[in-house]
Amino acid sequence: MKKLLLALLVLPSLFVYGQSESDHTTKLWTEADRKYTVDNMVRTKNELVRETEHLTPEQWAFKESPDRWSIGEVVEHLALWEIIWAREVSMGSRNTPQPELNKTSRPDSYYTTFIVEDAPHVSPDFSRPTGFIKGKDNLTYFVKLRDQTIQFIETTQADMRAHFELTATPNPRNMHQVYLFQWGHVDRHLKQIRKIKAHPNYPK
């Protein structure tokens, strides 16, 4: 009886959410957008795996200098951002759709260019690696989180170009643009990983 009551309580909320999504006659986030996002999520995951899956413990821990991150720390940082962006998308996709914000938001190209620029970016405190996760465990951590994101993107019915982040910024990002940052962020750090591996003192 308790399970039946719980189901009856949950069903109306699911129906309301589904109804609000179907009320949009023109969906801004197309199936081509979905495929583009999934393809790049998979591509960047696979590239990170190829670059790191066979590293030795010494290679995972190597630093170009004491103030630089190791490859292990870079991958931990990437995993932390997978959690942060998953939370942001989860909150944003449940927010009331605001498709009108697209009229004044920045174009997609702004985000894909900014995230991979050569200029240094400063990581906020909440996404700085702890260094407590060792070696390949960092990759396992990242891959599990990325696979969860890919599964969500493949199945969600939310209009990712109509839902916007909850930050009070002058140019808020829609959820599709958050995803541009998410996979672009891995591209950015793949360049860093390759630079570390090219260092003359990198363990062979």
FENJOTA-V722800 format. One record per residue. SS is DSSP state (H for helix, E for strand, L for the rest). PHI is phi in whole degrees, -180 to 180 (NA if undefined). PSI is psi in radians with two decimals (NA if undefined). Layout:
SS;PHI;PSI, SS;PHI;PSI
//
This chain:
L;NA;-0.72, H;-61;-0.72, H;-66;-0.66, H;-65;-0.76, H;-63;-0.71, H;-63;-0.73, H;-63;-0.70, H;-66;-0.56, H;-74;-0.64, H;-76;-0.68, H;-57;-0.78, H;-60;-0.67, H;-67;-0.64, H;-67;-0.68, H;-65;-0.73, H;-63;-0.75, H;-64;-0.80, H;-63;-0.64, H;-66;-0.71, H;-63;-0.61, H;-70;-0.68, H;-76;-0.22, L;-70;-0.30, L;-81;1.96, L;-70;-0.59, L;-116;1.96, L;-83;2.20, L;-78;-0.60, L;-86;1.88, L;-87;2.96, H;-66;-0.50, H;-66;-0.67, H;-62;-0.76, H;-61;-0.84, H;-62;-0.76, H;-59;-0.74, H;-68;-0.84, H;-61;-0.79, H;-58;-0.74, H;-76;-0.56, H;-64;-0.76, H;-69;-0.78, H;-58;-0.87, H;-69;-0.58, H;-63;-0.83, H;-65;-0.67, H;-65;-0.70, H;-65;-0.72, H;-60;-0.82, H;-61;-0.64, H;-75;-0.39, H;-128;-0.28, L;-65;-0.42, L;-108;0.31, L;-71;2.59, L;-82;2.85, H;-55;-0.65, H;-67;-0.64, H;-71;-0.68, H;-61;-0.61, H;-94;-0.17, L;-64;2.40, L;-123;2.41, L;-62;-0.57, L;-159;2.86, L;-58;-0.46, L;-92;0.05, L;-104;2.74, L;-81;2.59, L;-80;2.96, H;-62;-0.68, H;-58;-0.75, H;-70;-0.64, H;-60;-0.80, H;-70;-0.61, H;-62;-0.75, H;-57;-0.76, H;-62;-0.71, H;-66;-0.69, H;-60;-0.71, H;-69;-0.50, H;-61;-0.69, H;-68;-0.79, H;-62;-0.81, H;-71;-0.59, H;-61;-0.71, H;-66;-0.73, H;-64;-0.75, H;-67;-0.71, H;-59;-0.78, H;-71;-0.78, H;-65;-0.68, L;-73;-0.21, L;-98;-0.13, L;-76;2.82, L;-61;2.25, L;-58;2.41, L;-132;1.13, H;-61;-0.39, H;-65;-0.37, H;-68;-0.34, H;-64;-0.37, H;-68;-0.49, L;-117;0.00, L;-79;2.83, L;-70;2.69, L;-71;2.81, H;-55;-0.65, H;-61;-0.49, H;-61;-0.78, H;-74;-0.71, H;-69;-0.47, H;-80;-0.78, H;-63;-0.74, L;-69;-0.43, L;-110;0.19, L;-62;2.75, L;-77;-0.35, L;-61;2.45, L;-67;2.51, L;-112;2.51, L;-99;2.10, L;-74;2.30, L;-65;2.76, H;-55;-0.66, H;-72;-0.17, H;-117;0.22, L;-82;2.38, L;-66;2.60, L;-86;-0.50, L;80;0.03, L;-80;-0.38, L;-88;2.25, L;-99;2.45, L;49;-2.29, L;-67;-0.27, H;-58;-0.52, H;-63;-0.72, H;-68;-0.74, H;-58;-0.74, H;-60;-0.86, H;-64;-0.84, H;-61;-0.72, H;-60;-0.79, H;-68;-0.72, H;-65;-0.70, H;-63;-0.64, H;-64;-0.71, H;-65;-0.78, H;-60;-0.75, H;-62;-0.71, H;-64;-0.79, H;-62;-0.67, H;-67;-0.43, H;-116;-0.31, L;-64;2.55, L;-105;0.08, L;-69;2.55, L;-87;1.71, L;-71;-0.19, L;-98;-0.06, L;-105;-0.33, L;-97;2.37, E;-122;2.75, L;-65;2.84, L;-94;0.23, L;-86;2.54, L;-88;1.13, L;-105;2.72, L;-67;-0.43, L;-131;1.27, L;-64;2.62, L;-91;2.48, E;-80;2.95, H;-65;-0.54, H;-62;-0.69, H;-72;-0.52, H;-63;-0.72, H;-65;-0.60, H;-58;-0.73, H;-66;-0.68, H;-64;-0.89, H;-77;-0.54, H;-65;-0.54, H;-63;-0.64, H;-69;-0.73, H;-56;-0.75, H;-59;-0.80, H;-82;-0.31, H;-62;-0.68, H;-62;-0.68, H;-66;-0.75, H;-62;-0.76, H;-65;-0.59, H;-66;-0.74, H;-61;-0.77, H;-68;-0.40, L;-87;-0.09, L;-64;2.42, L;-61;-0.43, L;-96;0.05, L;-62;2.29, L;-60;2.40, L;-97;NA
//
